[in-house]
């Protein structure tokens, strides 16, 4: 996904910094898909998830992006609850069977 390292066009990777202390509190990785005017959230690792997602949504909305998609691992109940609380809905289901 990062064929040109951090300079890869379309890939957005940010450290999340707490404003009042300059402490790194997380990481955000997403891309914008111009062909469908949408964004895809690949990874968020954060102590302040709700606020960061709200800021990302506001930024994307200002840039004219109409939607944002993401994936949640099935056993990540905390992330699933967070996204549901923020108005995200299920659009796909991935299934797996351990053999």
Phi and psi restraints in degrees (value plus and minus 20) as a CYANA .aco file:
   2 UNK   PHI    -134.5   -94.5
   2 UNK   PSI      43.1    83.1
   3 UNK   PHI     -81.6   -41.6
   3 UNK   PSI     -47.2    -7.2
   4 UNK   PHI    -131.7   -91.7
   4 UNK   PSI      10.7    50.7
   5 UNK   PHI      43.2    83.2
   5 UNK   PSI    -167.9  -127.9
   6 UNK   PHI     -86.4   -46.4
   6 UNK   PSI     -34.1     5.9
   7 UNK   PHI    -108.9   -68.9
   7 UNK   PSI     -13.9    26.1
   8 UNK   PHI     -82.5   -42.5
   8 UNK   PSI     102.6   142.6
   9 UNK   PHI     -82.5   -42.5
   9 UNK   PSI     116.1   156.1
  10 UNK   PHI      70.1   110.1
  10 UNK   PSI     -35.8     4.2
  11 UNK   PHI    -117.9   -77.9
  11 UNK   PSI     108.1   148.1
  12 UNK   PHI    -138.6   -98.6
  12 UNK   PSI      95.0   135.0
  13 UNK   PHI    -146.0  -106.0
  13 UNK   PSI     102.1   142.1
  14 UNK   PHI    -151.4  -111.4
  14 UNK   PSI     122.8   162.8
  15 UNK   PHI    -103.2   -63.2
  15 UNK   PSI     119.3   159.3
  16 UNK   PHI    -117.4   -77.4
  16 UNK   PSI     102.6   142.6
  17 UNK   PHI    -134.8   -94.8
  17 UNK   PSI     110.4   150.4
  18 UNK   PHI     -91.2   -51.2
  18 UNK   PSI     102.2   142.2
  19 UNK   PHI     -78.1   -38.1
  19 UNK   PSI     -66.4   -26.4
  20 UNK   PHI     -98.6   -58.6
  20 UNK   PSI     -31.9     8.1
  21 UNK   PHI    -150.7  -110.7
  21 UNK   PSI     -24.1    15.9
  22 UNK   PHI      37.7    77.7
  22 UNK   PSI       0.9    40.9
  23 UNK   PHI    -100.4   -60.4
  23 UNK   PSI     112.9   152.9
  24 UNK   PHI     -93.4   -53.4
  24 UNK   PSI     103.4   143.4
  25 UNK   PHI    -139.0   -99.0
  25 UNK   PSI     -17.9    22.1
  26 UNK   PHI     152.9   192.9
  26 UNK   PSI    -193.3  -153.3
  27 UNK   PHI    -160.9  -120.9
  27 UNK   PSI     121.1   161.1
  28 UNK   PHI    -153.0  -113.0
  28 UNK   PSI     108.7   148.7
  29 UNK   PHI    -152.3  -112.3
  29 UNK   PSI     102.5   142.5
  30 UNK   PHI    -167.9  -127.9
  30 UNK   PSI     149.0   189.0
  31 UNK   PHI    -158.7  -118.7
  31 UNK   PSI     135.1   175.1
  32 UNK   PHI    -124.3   -84.3
  32 UNK   PSI     114.4   154.4
  33 UNK   PHI    -129.0   -89.0
  33 UNK   PSI      72.3   112.3
  34 UNK   PHI     -78.5   -38.5
  34 UNK   PSI     -53.7   -13.7
  35 UNK   PHI     -79.9   -39.9
  35 UNK   PSI     -49.4    -9.4
  36 UNK   PHI    -139.6   -99.6
  36 UNK   PSI      -9.2    30.8
  37 UNK   PHI      29.8    69.8
  37 UNK   PSI      31.3    71.3
  38 UNK   PHI    -161.3  -121.3
  38 UNK   PSI     145.4   185.4
  39 UNK   PHI    -143.1  -103.1
  39 UNK   PSI     138.2   178.2
  40 UNK   PHI    -151.2  -111.2
  40 UNK   PSI     103.7   143.7
  41 UNK   PHI    -109.0   -69.0
  41 UNK   PSI      89.1   129.1
  42 UNK   PHI    -102.2   -62.2
  42 UNK   PSI     -62.5   -22.5
  43 UNK   PHI    -175.7  -135.7
  43 UNK   PSI     117.4   157.4
  44 UNK   PHI    -159.4  -119.4
  44 UNK   PSI     104.4   144.4
  45 UNK   PHI    -147.7  -107.7
  45 UNK   PSI      89.1   129.1
  46 UNK   PHI    -175.7  -135.7
  46 UNK   PSI     127.0   167.0
  47 UNK   PHI    -102.6   -62.6
  47 UNK   PSI     -40.8    -0.8
  48 UNK   PHI    -145.2  -105.2
  48 UNK   PSI      41.8    81.8
  49 UNK   PHI     -80.8   -40.8
  49 UNK   PSI     -67.5   -27.5
  50 UNK   PHI     -79.5   -39.5
  50 UNK   PSI     -70.7   -30.7
  51 UNK   PHI     -82.5   -42.5
  51 UNK   PSI     -61.1   -21.1
  52 UNK   PHI     -85.0   -45.0
  52 UNK   PSI     -64.2   -24.2
  53 UNK   PHI     -85.0   -45.0
  53 UNK   PSI     -60.4   -20.4
  54 UNK   PHI     -79.8   -39.8
  54 UNK   PSI     -63.0   -23.0
  55 UNK   PHI     -85.5   -45.5
  55 UNK   PSI     -61.7   -21.7
  56 UNK   PHI     -82.3   -42.3
  56 UNK   PSI     -66.2   -26.2
  57 UNK   PHI     -79.5   -39.5
  57 UNK   PSI     -64.2   -24.2
  58 UNK   PHI     -81.0   -41.0
  58 UNK   PSI     -64.1   -24.1
  59 UNK   PHI     -82.5   -42.5
  59 UNK   PSI     -65.9   -25.9
  60 UNK   PHI     -85.2   -45.2
  60 UNK   PSI     -61.6   -21.6
  61 UNK   PHI     -79.0   -39.0
  61 UNK   PSI     -64.6   -24.6
  62 UNK   PHI     -82.0   -42.0
  62 UNK   PSI     -48.1    -8.1
  63 UNK   PHI    -108.6   -68.6
  63 UNK   PSI     -16.3    23.7
  64 UNK   PHI      65.9   105.9
  64 UNK   PSI      -9.9    30.1
  65 UNK   PHI     -96.6   -56.6
  65 UNK   PSI     113.7   153.7
  66 UNK   PHI    -110.3   -70.3
  66 UNK   PSI     -42.7    -2.7
  67 UNK   PHI    -174.8  -134.8
  67 UNK   PSI     146.2   186.2
  68 UNK   PHI    -160.8  -120.8
  68 UNK   PSI     114.3   154.3
  69 UNK   PHI    -135.2   -95.2
  69 UNK   PSI     143.1   183.1
  70 UNK   PHI    -182.8  -142.8
  70 UNK   PSI     147.7   187.7
  71 UNK   PHI    -141.7  -101.7
  71 UNK   PSI     125.8   165.8
  72 UNK   PHI    -145.5  -105.5
  72 UNK   PSI     107.8   147.8
  73 UNK   PHI     -84.1   -44.1
  73 UNK   PSI     120.7   160.7
  74 UNK   PHI     -74.8   -34.8
  74 UNK   PSI     -51.5   -11.5
  75 UNK   PHI    -113.1   -73.1
  75 UNK   PSI     -15.2    24.8
  76 UNK   PHI    -113.7   -73.7
  76 UNK   PSI      52.1    92.1
  77 UNK   PHI     -79.9   -39.9
  77 UNK   PSI     -57.3   -17.3
  78 UNK   PHI     -82.6   -42.6
  78 UNK   PSI     -65.8   -25.8
  79 UNK   PHI     -85.8   -45.8
  79 UNK   PSI     -62.4   -22.4
  80 UNK   PHI     -79.1   -39.1
  80 UNK   PSI     -66.6   -26.6
  81 UNK   PHI     -82.6   -42.6
  81 UNK   PSI     -61.0   -21.0
  82 UNK   PHI     -79.9   -39.9
  82 UNK   PSI     -70.2   -30.2
  83 UNK   PHI     -85.0   -45.0
  83 UNK   PSI     -60.7   -20.7
  84 UNK   PHI     -81.2   -41.2
  84 UNK   PSI     -63.2   -23.2
  85 UNK   PHI     -80.5   -40.5
  85 UNK   PSI     -51.5   -11.5
  86 UNK   PHI    -108.8   -68.8
  86 UNK   PSI     -15.9    24.1
  87 UNK   PHI      77.7   117.7
  87 UNK   PSI     -13.7    26.3
  88 UNK   PHI     -95.5   -55.5
  88 UNK   PSI     127.1   167.1
  89 UNK   PHI    -145.0  -105.0
  89 UNK   PSI     137.8   177.8
  90 UNK   PHI     -90.3   -50.3
  90 UNK   PSI     110.4   150.4
  91 UNK   PHI    -141.7  -101.7
  91 UNK   PSI     -37.9     2.1
  92 UNK   PHI    -166.3  -126.3
  92 UNK   PSI     137.2   177.2
  93 UNK   PHI    -151.4  -111.4
  93 UNK   PSI     105.4   145.4
  94 UNK   PHI    -122.7   -82.7
  94 UNK   PSI     119.5   159.5
  95 UNK   PHI    -147.8  -107.8
  95 UNK   PSI     135.1   175.1
  96 UNK   PHI    -169.6  -129.6
  96 UNK   PSI     129.0   169.0
  97 UNK   PHI    -149.0  -109.0
  97 UNK   PSI     106.2   146.2
  98 UNK   PHI     -99.3   -59.3
  98 UNK   PSI     109.3   149.3
